[in-house]
Amino acid sequence: MGPITYKVTRIDGDYAHLMNVETGEDLLVAMALLPEETDEGMTLLWENFTYTVI
């Protein structure tokens, strides 16, 4: 599976709602798995089981 680009649409406590930029699918992810600086509106890249801010 290749890299996937997500947009952070909402942060709800310990979880973030991510939207796949290509498909529009919604994904719920624990904030502990995301970079510390993650905030609403940011774009994240998921690759090799790691999220990075782009």
C-alpha positions in Angstrom: 0.0 0.0 0.0 1.4 3.4 -1.0 1.4 6.7 0.8 -2.0 8.2 1.6 -2.8 11.9 2.2 -5.3 12.8 4.8 -6.8 16.2 5.9 -7.5 16.6 9.6 -11.2 17.6 9.6 -11.9 17.6 13.4 -10.2 16.8 16.7 -12.5 15.3 19.3 -10.7 14.8 22.6 -8.2 12.0 22.2 -9.2 11.3 18.6 -8.8 13.0 15.2 -11.2 12.6 12.3 -9.1 12.3 9.1 -10.5 12.5 5.6 -8.7 10.7 2.8 -8.0 13.4 0.2 -8.4 11.1 -2.8 -11.5 9.1 -1.8 -13.2 11.3 0.8 -13.5 8.4 3.3 -13.4 9.3 7.0 -11.0 7.7 9.4 -10.9 8.0 13.2 -7.4 7.9 14.6 -6.0 8.2 18.2 -4.1 11.5 18.7 -1.3 9.4 20.3 -0.5 8.0 16.8 -0.2 11.5 15.2 2.6 14.1 15.3 2.4 16.3 18.4 1.8 19.5 16.3 -1.3 18.0 14.6 -4.3 20.5 14.5 -7.5 20.9 12.5 -7.0 21.8 8.9 -3.5 20.2 8.6 -2.6 17.7 5.9 -0.9 14.5 7.0 0.9 11.9 5.0 0.6 8.2 6.1 3.5 6.1 4.9 5.2 3.0 6.4 2.7 3.1 9.3 3.8 6.6 10.3 2.0 10.0 10.0 3.9 13.1 9.1 2.8 16.7 8.6 3.1 18.1 5.1 
